[in-house]
Amino acid sequence: MTILCQLATWPGETTASPVDDLVAALRALDDDLTEDLVVVGPDAATDDALRFTAHLRIDRPTVGVILVRRHVDVELLTEALRAGVREVVTAGDDAALLAACDRSRALSGHARAIDEPAATHHGKVVTVFAAKGGCGKTTFAINLAAALAAGGDQRVCVLDLDLAFGDVAINVQLEPVRTISDALPMAGHLDMTGAASLLTPYRPGLDMLLAPVAPGDAEKIPAALVGELLAVLRGMFDFIVVDTPAQFSEHVLTAMDVSDHHVLLTTPDTPALKNMRIALDMLDLLSYSRDIRSVVLNRSDSKVGLSSSDVERVVRSPISAQVPSSRNVPISINKGTPIVIATPTHPVSQAISRFARERLLSQPAPARHKPFAVRRGAGRR
């Protein structure tokens, strides 16, 4: 059923309950705890509608509010999103209203599904980093997430933190309708319902929070929003796998600050190993615990004249996992299906799944060491 507040006509075929004002709408919601949609008509005052929505956001976060207005502008949209309104629709556009209602109900169902176990969830954040581009970091991050979500026992989210050039969406052939940029109006008061509205479902148990696509959007996202997102996502998922750019940006360091595990990817070539050695020194300098660190050698069987022992000697760190090279990996990327899902028995899939099982699934998260305050000073302004 849908609660209609000061809406003269309703184009939908489903059962609807019209009420005269927002106070009556609240009473109707109290009478029916399963109701998940309120459509506020154009005759209701905007300020009253936004206060009503902000109240519901705290009291009934799974209830969606669709606001119908005679005139829609950017200022109204911004205020509505901040208050928690799901969508704003122009009066008289019945098709848009019905579509918005369908999207809101789907989102409410998704929010209920992730909200129920939230009280017991304290998901692990796993940040995947490579000190040099071209190491296969994004491919590894996506396949690691797929391995963690295999069997449906774990709820996993991939957060694409390569804000300027993120490739998670194209790697799995998802349309980036919603991205991290849509969290900007919610900054400072982001909740689970708001975070759920940003997600793009990929497979059962596996969701994606995609990077911006519009030019200039990356610069608009503050590092504090990344920390806020990760804090909320912890309560929604068992694992959050963060894909990062190949640089220690403020956003990357924010993710590393709250991570339960750092996965550091390299390949057996001199430039990548040199950069990895510098990156490891930087992590030590910033006082990140070595206990939460795993160095992974990708394309480990490449015939380039360097053995795994040579790699360990160069980077002065043990190798936690070795992932072989295979032409089937780029084939899986071109098809938009991670190789762990497409071919679970493939040596690449087995190597990634074994790493997920032995380093992440079977071990409790070690205590995260608080980094030195220097990183919050001049170096991170």
PAMARDREN-440780 format. One record per residue (C-alpha): z, x, y; chain; residue in one letter; residue number from 1. Coordinates in nm, 2 decimals. Example, Ala and Ser with C-alpha at 12.3 -4.5 7.8 and 13.67 -1.06 7.14 Angstrom:
0.78 | 1.23 | -0.45 | A | a | 1
0.71 | 1.37 | -0.11 | A | s | 2
END
This chain:
0.00 | 0.00 | 0.00 | A | m | 1
-0.06 | 0.11 | 0.36 | A | t | 2
0.16 | 0.03 | 0.66 | A | i | 3
-0.05 | -0.08 | 0.96 | A | l | 4
0.12 | -0.05 | 1.29 | A | c | 5
-0.04 | -0.23 | 1.58 | A | q | 6
-0.38 | -0.21 | 1.41 | A | l | 7
-0.59 | -0.53 | 1.48 | A | a | 8
-0.83 | -0.49 | 1.19 | A | t | 9
-0.82 | -0.30 | 0.86 | A | w | 10
-1.15 | -0.20 | 0.69 | A | p | 11
-0.99 | -0.11 | 0.36 | A | g | 12
-0.99 | -0.31 | 0.05 | A | e | 13
-0.65 | -0.19 | -0.07 | A | t | 14
-0.33 | -0.38 | 0.00 | A | t | 15
-0.20 | -0.33 | 0.35 | A | a | 16
0.12 | -0.44 | 0.53 | A | s | 17
0.07 | -0.50 | 0.90 | A | p | 18
0.38 | -0.46 | 1.13 | A | v | 19
0.43 | -0.52 | 1.50 | A | d | 20
0.57 | -0.19 | 1.61 | A | d | 21
0.70 | 0.15 | 1.50 | A | l | 22
1.06 | 0.03 | 1.45 | A | v | 23
0.92 | -0.23 | 1.21 | A | a | 24
0.72 | 0.05 | 1.04 | A | a | 25
1.04 | 0.25 | 0.98 | A | l | 26
1.21 | -0.05 | 0.83 | A | r | 27
0.91 | -0.11 | 0.60 | A | a | 28
0.93 | 0.26 | 0.49 | A | l | 29
1.30 | 0.22 | 0.42 | A | d | 30
1.22 | -0.09 | 0.20 | A | d | 31
0.95 | 0.10 | 0.00 | A | d | 32
1.03 | 0.46 | -0.08 | A | l | 33
0.70 | 0.50 | -0.26 | A | t | 34
0.49 | 0.43 | 0.05 | A | e | 35
0.30 | 0.74 | 0.17 | A | d | 36
0.07 | 0.63 | 0.45 | A | l | 37
0.11 | 0.48 | 0.80 | A | v | 38
-0.18 | 0.40 | 1.02 | A | v | 39
-0.08 | 0.37 | 1.39 | A | v | 40
-0.32 | 0.16 | 1.60 | A | g | 41
-0.45 | 0.23 | 1.95 | A | p | 42
-0.21 | -0.01 | 2.12 | A | d | 43
0.10 | 0.20 | 2.02 | A | a | 44
0.20 | 0.45 | 2.30 | A | a | 45
0.10 | 0.80 | 2.21 | A | t | 46
0.45 | 0.95 | 2.30 | A | d | 47
0.62 | 0.69 | 2.08 | A | d | 48
0.38 | 0.76 | 1.79 | A | a | 49
0.43 | 1.13 | 1.81 | A | l | 50
0.81 | 1.09 | 1.81 | A | r | 51
0.78 | 0.85 | 1.51 | A | f | 52
0.57 | 1.11 | 1.33 | A | t | 53
0.81 | 1.40 | 1.41 | A | a | 54
1.10 | 1.19 | 1.27 | A | h | 55
0.91 | 1.12 | 0.95 | A | l | 56
0.81 | 1.48 | 0.91 | A | r | 57
1.18 | 1.56 | 0.85 | A | i | 58
1.30 | 1.24 | 0.69 | A | d | 59
1.00 | 1.15 | 0.47 | A | r | 60
0.77 | 1.46 | 0.47 | A | p | 61
0.53 | 1.32 | 0.20 | A | t | 62
0.44 | 1.02 | 0.43 | A | v | 63
0.12 | 1.08 | 0.61 | A | g | 64
0.05 | 0.94 | 0.96 | A | v | 65
-0.31 | 0.86 | 1.08 | A | i | 66
-0.33 | 0.80 | 1.45 | A | l | 67
-0.61 | 0.58 | 1.59 | A | v | 68
-0.69 | 0.63 | 1.96 | A | r | 69
-0.96 | 0.50 | 2.19 | A | r | 70
-1.02 | 0.84 | 2.33 | A | h | 71
-0.97 | 1.17 | 2.14 | A | v | 72
-0.96 | 1.51 | 2.32 | A | d | 73
-0.83 | 1.86 | 2.24 | A | v | 74
-0.50 | 1.81 | 2.41 | A | e | 75
-0.42 | 1.50 | 2.21 | A | l | 76
-0.53 | 1.67 | 1.88 | A | l | 77
-0.30 | 1.97 | 1.96 | A | t | 78
0.00 | 1.75 | 2.03 | A | e | 79
-0.06 | 1.53 | 1.73 | A | a | 80
-0.09 | 1.83 | 1.49 | A | l | 81
0.23 | 1.98 | 1.63 | A | r | 82
0.41 | 1.65 | 1.57 | A | a | 83
0.28 | 1.64 | 1.21 | A | g | 84
0.01 | 1.37 | 1.24 | A | v | 85
-0.24 | 1.42 | 0.95 | A | r | 86
-0.55 | 1.31 | 1.14 | A | e | 87
-0.66 | 1.15 | 1.46 | A | v | 88
-0.94 | 0.90 | 1.44 | A | v | 89
-1.15 | 0.73 | 1.71 | A | t | 90
-1.09 | 0.35 | 1.73 | A | a | 91
-1.39 | 0.16 | 1.58 | A | g | 92
-1.50 | 0.43 | 1.34 | A | d | 93
-1.40 | 0.25 | 1.02 | A | d | 94
-1.57 | 0.50 | 0.78 | A | a | 95
-1.38 | 0.79 | 0.94 | A | a | 96
-1.05 | 0.60 | 0.91 | A | l | 97
-1.10 | 0.52 | 0.55 | A | l | 98
-1.19 | 0.88 | 0.47 | A | a | 99
-0.89 | 1.01 | 0.66 | A | a | 100
-0.66 | 0.77 | 0.47 | A | c | 101
-0.81 | 0.89 | 0.14 | A | d | 102
-0.75 | 1.26 | 0.24 | A | r | 103
-0.39 | 1.18 | 0.35 | A | s | 104
-0.31 | 1.01 | 0.02 | A | r | 105
-0.45 | 1.30 | -0.18 | A | a | 106
-0.24 | 1.54 | 0.03 | A | l | 107
0.07 | 1.33 | -0.01 | A | s | 108
0.03 | 1.34 | -0.39 | A | g | 109
-0.02 | 1.72 | -0.38 | A | h | 110
0.29 | 1.75 | -0.16 | A | a | 111
0.50 | 1.55 | -0.39 | A | r | 112
0.39 | 1.76 | -0.69 | A | a | 113
0.49 | 2.08 | -0.52 | A | i | 114
0.80 | 1.95 | -0.35 | A | d | 115
0.99 | 1.83 | -0.66 | A | e | 116
1.06 | 2.18 | -0.80 | A | p | 117
1.11 | 2.34 | -0.45 | A | a | 118
1.49 | 2.34 | -0.47 | A | a | 119
1.48 | 2.58 | -0.76 | A | t | 120
1.17 | 2.78 | -0.66 | A | h | 121
1.21 | 3.12 | -0.50 | A | h | 122
0.86 | 3.25 | -0.56 | A | g | 123
0.77 | 3.62 | -0.58 | A | k | 124
0.54 | 3.77 | -0.31 | A | v | 125
0.30 | 4.03 | -0.45 | A | v | 126
0.10 | 4.22 | -0.19 | A | t | 127
-0.22 | 4.39 | -0.31 | A | v | 128
-0.32 | 4.68 | -0.09 | A | f | 129
-0.59 | 4.95 | -0.11 | A | a | 130
-0.61 | 5.23 | 0.14 | A | a | 131
-0.99 | 5.24 | 0.13 | A | k | 132
-1.24 | 4.96 | 0.12 | A | g | 133
-1.46 | 4.92 | -0.18 | A | g | 134
-1.19 | 4.97 | -0.44 | A | c | 135
-1.22 | 4.61 | -0.57 | A | g | 136
-0.90 | 4.49 | -0.42 | A | k | 137
-1.00 | 4.13 | -0.35 | A | t | 138
-1.14 | 4.10 | -0.70 | A | t | 139
-0.83 | 4.24 | -0.85 | A | f | 140
-0.60 | 4.01 | -0.64 | A | a | 141
-0.79 | 3.70 | -0.74 | A | i | 142
-0.79 | 3.79 | -1.11 | A | n | 143
-0.43 | 3.89 | -1.10 | A | l | 144
-0.35 | 3.54 | -0.96 | A | a | 145
-0.56 | 3.38 | -1.23 | A | a | 146
-0.37 | 3.58 | -1.49 | A | a | 147
-0.04 | 3.48 | -1.35 | A | l | 148
-0.15 | 3.11 | -1.35 | A | a | 149
-0.30 | 3.12 | -1.70 | A | a | 150
-0.17 | 2.84 | -1.92 | A | g | 151
-0.04 | 2.64 | -1.63 | A | g | 152
0.32 | 2.77 | -1.67 | A | d | 153
0.32 | 2.92 | -1.32 | A | q | 154
0.21 | 2.78 | -0.98 | A | r | 155
0.03 | 3.06 | -0.79 | A | v | 156
-0.12 | 3.09 | -0.44 | A | c | 157
-0.36 | 3.35 | -0.31 | A | v | 158
-0.31 | 3.42 | 0.06 | A | l | 159
-0.62 | 3.59 | 0.21 | A | d | 160
-0.46 | 3.81 | 0.48 | A | l | 161
-0.78 | 4.00 | 0.56 | A | d | 162
-0.81 | 3.78 | 0.87 | A | l | 163
-1.13 | 3.92 | 1.01 | A | a | 164
-1.33 | 3.98 | 0.70 | A | f | 165
-1.16 | 3.79 | 0.42 | A | g | 166
-1.37 | 3.74 | 0.10 | A | d | 167
-1.15 | 3.53 | -0.12 | A | v | 168
-1.34 | 3.21 | -0.04 | A | a | 169
-1.68 | 3.36 | -0.12 | A | i | 170
-1.56 | 3.53 | -0.43 | A | n | 171
-1.46 | 3.20 | -0.59 | A | v | 172
-1.73 | 2.99 | -0.40 | A | q | 173
-1.49 | 2.77 | -0.21 | A | l | 174
-1.58 | 2.60 | 0.12 | A | e | 175
-1.33 | 2.72 | 0.38 | A | p | 176
-1.26 | 2.37 | 0.53 | A | v | 177
-0.90 | 2.46 | 0.59 | A | r | 178
-0.78 | 2.81 | 0.67 | A | t | 179
-0.47 | 2.99 | 0.80 | A | i | 180
-0.60 | 2.92 | 1.15 | A | s | 181
-0.50 | 2.55 | 1.10 | A | d | 182
-0.14 | 2.67 | 1.08 | A | a | 183
-0.14 | 2.77 | 1.45 | A | l | 184
-0.03 | 2.43 | 1.59 | A | p | 185
0.26 | 2.43 | 1.34 | A | m | 186
0.39 | 2.78 | 1.43 | A | a | 187
0.77 | 2.78 | 1.46 | A | g | 188
0.82 | 2.46 | 1.27 | A | h | 189
0.61 | 2.49 | 0.96 | A | l | 190
0.73 | 2.30 | 0.66 | A | d | 191
0.61 | 2.24 | 0.30 | A | m | 192
0.40 | 1.94 | 0.39 | A | t | 193
0.23 | 2.14 | 0.67 | A | g | 194
0.17 | 2.43 | 0.44 | A | a | 195
0.03 | 2.21 | 0.17 | A | a | 196
-0.22 | 2.08 | 0.42 | A | s | 197
-0.36 | 2.43 | 0.45 | A | l | 198
-0.42 | 2.49 | 0.08 | A | l | 199
-0.76 | 2.47 | -0.10 | A | t | 200
-0.71 | 2.39 | -0.47 | A | p | 201
-0.91 | 2.61 | -0.70 | A | y | 202
-0.78 | 2.55 | -1.06 | A | r | 203
-0.47 | 2.37 | -1.20 | A | p | 204
-0.18 | 2.58 | -1.09 | A | g | 205
-0.39 | 2.80 | -0.86 | A | l | 206
-0.44 | 2.74 | -0.49 | A | d | 207
-0.59 | 2.94 | -0.21 | A | m | 208
-0.49 | 2.98 | 0.15 | A | l | 209
-0.82 | 3.11 | 0.30 | A | l | 210
-0.89 | 3.35 | 0.59 | A | a | 211
-1.04 | 3.23 | 0.92 | A | p | 212
-1.42 | 3.20 | 0.95 | A | v | 213
-1.47 | 3.15 | 1.32 | A | a | 214
-1.52 | 3.46 | 1.53 | A | p | 215
-1.21 | 3.55 | 1.72 | A | g | 216
-0.97 | 3.34 | 1.52 | A | d | 217
-0.82 | 3.65 | 1.35 | A | a | 218
-0.68 | 3.77 | 1.69 | A | e | 219
-0.51 | 3.44 | 1.75 | A | k | 220
-0.28 | 3.46 | 1.44 | A | i | 221
0.06 | 3.62 | 1.52 | A | p | 222
0.23 | 3.83 | 1.25 | A | a | 223
0.53 | 3.60 | 1.28 | A | a | 224
0.32 | 3.31 | 1.15 | A | l | 225
0.25 | 3.52 | 0.84 | A | v | 226
0.62 | 3.56 | 0.78 | A | g | 227
0.68 | 3.19 | 0.83 | A | e | 228
0.40 | 3.10 | 0.59 | A | l | 229
0.53 | 3.33 | 0.32 | A | l | 230
0.88 | 3.19 | 0.36 | A | a | 231
0.76 | 2.84 | 0.31 | A | v | 232
0.52 | 2.92 | 0.03 | A | l | 233
0.81 | 3.08 | -0.17 | A | r | 234
0.96 | 2.74 | -0.21 | A | g | 235
0.63 | 2.59 | -0.33 | A | m | 236
0.50 | 2.85 | -0.58 | A | f | 237
0.62 | 3.09 | -0.85 | A | d | 238
0.39 | 3.37 | -0.72 | A | f | 239
0.21 | 3.43 | -0.39 | A | i | 240
-0.05 | 3.70 | -0.42 | A | v | 241
-0.14 | 3.85 | -0.08 | A | v | 242
-0.49 | 4.01 | -0.04 | A | d | 243
-0.49 | 4.25 | 0.25 | A | t | 244
-0.73 | 4.46 | 0.46 | A | p | 245
-0.74 | 4.83 | 0.41 | A | a | 246
-0.51 | 4.91 | 0.70 | A | q | 247
-0.14 | 4.89 | 0.78 | A | f | 248
-0.17 | 4.62 | 1.04 | A | s | 249
0.13 | 4.43 | 1.17 | A | e | 250
0.03 | 4.13 | 0.95 | A | h | 251
0.02 | 4.36 | 0.64 | A | v | 252
0.35 | 4.51 | 0.72 | A | l | 253
0.50 | 4.17 | 0.77 | A | t | 254
0.39 | 4.07 | 0.42 | A | a | 255
0.51 | 4.40 | 0.27 | A | m | 256
0.85 | 4.35 | 0.44 | A | d | 257
0.91 | 4.03 | 0.23 | A | v | 258
0.72 | 4.13 | -0.08 | A | s | 259
0.89 | 4.16 | -0.42 | A | d | 260
0.61 | 4.39 | -0.54 | A | h | 261
0.35 | 4.62 | -0.39 | A | h | 262
0.03 | 4.66 | -0.60 | A | v | 263
-0.15 | 4.97 | -0.47 | A | l | 264
-0.51 | 4.99 | -0.59 | A | l | 265
-0.73 | 5.30 | -0.60 | A | t | 266
-1.04 | 5.43 | -0.77 | A | t | 267
-1.10 | 5.78 | -0.92 | A | p | 268
-1.29 | 5.93 | -0.63 | A | d | 269
-1.16 | 6.19 | -0.38 | A | t | 270
-1.18 | 5.97 | -0.06 | A | p | 271
-0.99 | 5.68 | -0.22 | A | a | 272
-0.73 | 5.91 | -0.37 | A | l | 273
-0.68 | 6.10 | -0.04 | A | k | 274
-0.62 | 5.77 | 0.14 | A | n | 275
-0.39 | 5.65 | -0.13 | A | m | 276
-0.18 | 5.96 | -0.10 | A | r | 277
-0.15 | 5.91 | 0.27 | A | i | 278
-0.06 | 5.54 | 0.21 | A | a | 279
0.21 | 5.63 | -0.03 | A | l | 280
0.35 | 5.88 | 0.21 | A | d | 281
0.35 | 5.61 | 0.48 | A | m | 282
0.53 | 5.36 | 0.26 | A | l | 283
0.80 | 5.63 | 0.19 | A | d | 284
0.83 | 5.70 | 0.56 | A | l | 285
0.88 | 5.33 | 0.62 | A | l | 286
1.15 | 5.32 | 0.36 | A | s | 287
0.99 | 5.08 | 0.12 | A | y | 288
1.15 | 5.10 | -0.22 | A | s | 289
0.95 | 5.28 | -0.49 | A | r | 290
1.10 | 5.04 | -0.75 | A | d | 291
0.87 | 4.76 | -0.63 | A | i | 292
0.56 | 4.97 | -0.63 | A | r | 293
0.28 | 4.99 | -0.89 | A | s | 294
-0.02 | 5.21 | -0.85 | A | v | 295
-0.33 | 5.07 | -1.03 | A | v | 296
-0.64 | 5.27 | -1.11 | A | l | 297
-0.95 | 5.05 | -1.10 | A | n | 298
-1.27 | 5.16 | -1.26 | A | r | 299
-1.06 | 5.40 | -1.46 | A | s | 300
-1.33 | 5.49 | -1.71 | A | d | 301
-1.58 | 5.60 | -1.45 | A | s | 302
-1.74 | 5.93 | -1.54 | A | k | 303
-1.67 | 6.11 | -1.22 | A | v | 304
-1.49 | 6.42 | -1.35 | A | g | 305
-1.13 | 6.30 | -1.28 | A | l | 306
-0.89 | 6.20 | -1.56 | A | s | 307
-0.59 | 5.97 | -1.51 | A | s | 308
-0.37 | 6.28 | -1.52 | A | s | 309
-0.57 | 6.43 | -1.23 | A | d | 310
-0.53 | 6.11 | -1.04 | A | v | 311
-0.15 | 6.11 | -1.09 | A | e | 312
-0.14 | 6.48 | -0.98 | A | r | 313
-0.33 | 6.40 | -0.66 | A | v | 314
-0.14 | 6.09 | -0.56 | A | v | 315
0.19 | 6.23 | -0.69 | A | r | 316
0.28 | 5.90 | -0.85 | A | s | 317
0.26 | 5.75 | -1.20 | A | p | 318
-0.03 | 5.51 | -1.28 | A | i | 319
0.11 | 5.17 | -1.38 | A | s | 320
-0.22 | 5.03 | -1.51 | A | a | 321
-0.58 | 5.12 | -1.57 | A | q | 322
-0.86 | 4.87 | -1.53 | A | v | 323
-1.20 | 4.98 | -1.67 | A | p | 324
-1.53 | 4.93 | -1.50 | A | s | 325
-1.78 | 4.68 | -1.62 | A | s | 326
-2.10 | 4.52 | -1.49 | A | r | 327
-1.95 | 4.19 | -1.60 | A | n | 328
-1.71 | 4.20 | -1.30 | A | v | 329
-1.98 | 4.17 | -1.03 | A | p | 330
-2.16 | 3.91 | -1.25 | A | i | 331
-1.84 | 3.70 | -1.25 | A | s | 332
-1.81 | 3.74 | -0.87 | A | i | 333
-2.17 | 3.62 | -0.83 | A | n | 334
-2.09 | 3.32 | -1.04 | A | k | 335
-1.77 | 3.25 | -0.85 | A | g | 336
-1.55 | 3.26 | -1.16 | A | t | 337
-1.29 | 3.54 | -1.20 | A | p | 338
-1.35 | 3.73 | -1.52 | A | i | 339
-0.99 | 3.66 | -1.64 | A | v | 340
-1.09 | 3.29 | -1.65 | A | i | 341
-1.46 | 3.33 | -1.76 | A | a | 342
-1.39 | 3.59 | -2.04 | A | t | 343
-1.02 | 3.63 | -2.12 | A | p | 344
-1.09 | 3.87 | -2.40 | A | t | 345
-1.29 | 4.11 | -2.19 | A | h | 346
-1.12 | 4.46 | -2.16 | A | p | 347
-1.10 | 4.41 | -1.78 | A | v | 348
-0.93 | 4.07 | -1.83 | A | s | 349
-0.69 | 4.21 | -2.09 | A | q | 350
-0.59 | 4.50 | -1.86 | A | a | 351
-0.52 | 4.28 | -1.57 | A | i | 352
-0.33 | 4.02 | -1.78 | A | s | 353
-0.13 | 4.30 | -1.94 | A | r | 354
-0.03 | 4.43 | -1.60 | A | f | 355
0.07 | 4.07 | -1.49 | A | a | 356
0.27 | 4.02 | -1.80 | A | r | 357
0.45 | 4.36 | -1.81 | A | e | 358
0.51 | 4.43 | -1.44 | A | r | 359
0.55 | 4.08 | -1.29 | A | l | 360
0.61 | 3.81 | -1.54 | A | l | 361
0.86 | 3.98 | -1.77 | A | s | 362
1.07 | 4.16 | -1.51 | A | q | 363
1.31 | 4.02 | -1.26 | A | p | 364
1.24 | 4.11 | -0.90 | A | a | 365
1.43 | 4.42 | -0.79 | A | p | 366
1.63 | 4.41 | -0.47 | A | a | 367
1.40 | 4.47 | -0.17 | A | r | 368
1.53 | 4.76 | 0.05 | A | h | 369
1.55 | 4.68 | 0.41 | A | k | 370
1.29 | 4.90 | 0.59 | A | p | 371
1.39 | 5.13 | 0.87 | A | f | 372
1.42 | 4.97 | 1.21 | A | a | 373
1.17 | 5.22 | 1.35 | A | v | 374
0.89 | 5.00 | 1.21 | A | r | 375
1.01 | 4.71 | 1.43 | A | r | 376
1.00 | 4.93 | 1.74 | A | g | 377
0.72 | 5.11 | 1.91 | A | a | 378
0.50 | 5.13 | 1.60 | A | g | 379
0.48 | 4.75 | 1.57 | A | r | 380
0.43 | 4.62 | 1.92 | A | r | 381
END
